């Protein structure tokens, strides 16, 4: 299990790479985003709402 400090260090390193790049690449996106949680949609009035 990663420590919070290690996770922060990895994120800061990835952001620094991003700041030096002229274009964003798929490998960089994979470094920046560990996972995305998508929840079931909920109906609210006449709209649908989904948490990410």
trRosetta pair geometry for C-beta under 8 A, 3 or more apart (Angstrom, degrees):
i j d omega theta_ij theta_ji phi_ij phi_ji
2 6 4.8 -127 -169 84 94 124
2 7 5.2 106 131 -57 129 92
2 10 8.0 -38 -162 -1 147 139
3 6 4.6 96 55 5 82 103
3 7 7.0 -146 93 -5 44 86
4 7 5.7 -57 -151 37 33 112
4 8 6.3 35 151 -21 66 105
5 8 5.6 -53 -149 36 32 113
5 9 6.3 34 153 -20 65 105
6 9 5.7 -53 -148 35 31 113
6 10 6.4 32 153 -19 64 104
7 10 5.8 -54 -149 36 31 111
7 11 6.3 30 153 -18 64 107
8 11 5.7 -58 -148 38 31 111
8 12 6.2 30 156 -18 67 107
9 12 5.8 -53 -144 37 29 110
9 13 6.4 32 155 -20 63 107
10 13 5.8 -56 -151 36 30 114
10 14 6.5 28 153 -17 64 106
10 31 7.6 -142 164 -172 94 91
11 14 5.8 -55 -150 36 32 110
11 15 6.3 32 153 -19 66 106
11 32 7.3 79 -139 -133 75 57
12 15 5.7 -53 -146 37 32 112
12 16 6.4 37 153 -23 64 103
13 16 5.7 -52 -150 32 31 113
13 17 6.8 33 151 -18 62 101
14 17 5.7 -51 -154 33 35 113
14 18 6.5 39 147 -22 65 104
14 28 6.7 141 -167 -158 94 72
14 31 4.0 -178 -119 132 128 117
14 32 5.1 -178 141 -76 138 69
15 18 5.3 -51 -151 33 37 117
15 19 6.5 39 151 -23 67 102
15 32 7.3 97 -71 -109 66 103
16 19 5.7 -50 -149 31 33 113
16 20 6.8 23 155 -11 63 108
17 20 6.1 -67 -155 41 32 105
17 21 6.4 34 151 -31 67 111
17 28 6.2 -153 111 -120 120 109
17 31 7.4 25 53 84 141 158
18 21 5.8 -58 -148 25 32 114
18 24 7.0 14 -137 -109 92 90
18 28 5.9 128 -85 -176 85 132
18 32 7.0 47 -57 -70 137 131
21 24 6.6 107 110 -86 138 44
21 25 7.2 -119 -159 -4 152 96
21 28 6.8 -68 -15 -76 166 162
24 28 5.8 -124 -160 75 72 134
24 29 6.6 74 164 -54 109 93
25 28 4.8 96 59 6 78 103
25 29 7.2 -139 99 -6 42 87
26 29 5.5 -53 -149 34 36 114
26 30 6.5 37 154 -20 67 104
27 30 5.5 -53 -150 35 35 114
27 31 6.6 36 151 -20 65 102
28 31 5.6 -52 -152 33 36 112
28 32 6.3 28 154 -15 68 108
29 32 5.9 -61 -146 40 31 107
29 33 6.0 -13 170 18 70 112
30 33 6.9 -69 -125 56 22 81
33 36 6.6 -2 179 -49 122 93
36 52 6.5 -26 -174 -171 100 95
37 51 7.7 -18 112 120 97 95
37 52 6.9 138 79 -176 63 43
38 50 6.9 2 -165 168 84 118
38 51 7.7 155 -154 89 38 61
38 52 6.0 -11 -102 -115 66 68
39 50 6.4 172 71 -167 75 70
39 51 4.1 14 35 61 129 101
39 52 7.6 -136 13 -73 84 27
40 50 7.6 -123 129 -126 19 86
41 48 4.7 8 178 179 126 112
41 49 6.7 146 -160 72 72 37
41 50 4.5 -44 -98 -79 77 95
42 48 7.2 150 75 -160 35 63
42 49 5.1 -26 65 65 88 93
42 50 7.5 158 16 -83 68 45
43 47 7.7 157 -156 87 56 37
43 48 5.8 -40 -100 -103 58 69
43 49 7.8 148 -112 18 10 80
44 47 5.7 -22 71 70 84 84
44 48 7.4 131 23 -121 75 19
44 49 5.0 24 5 -8 124 122
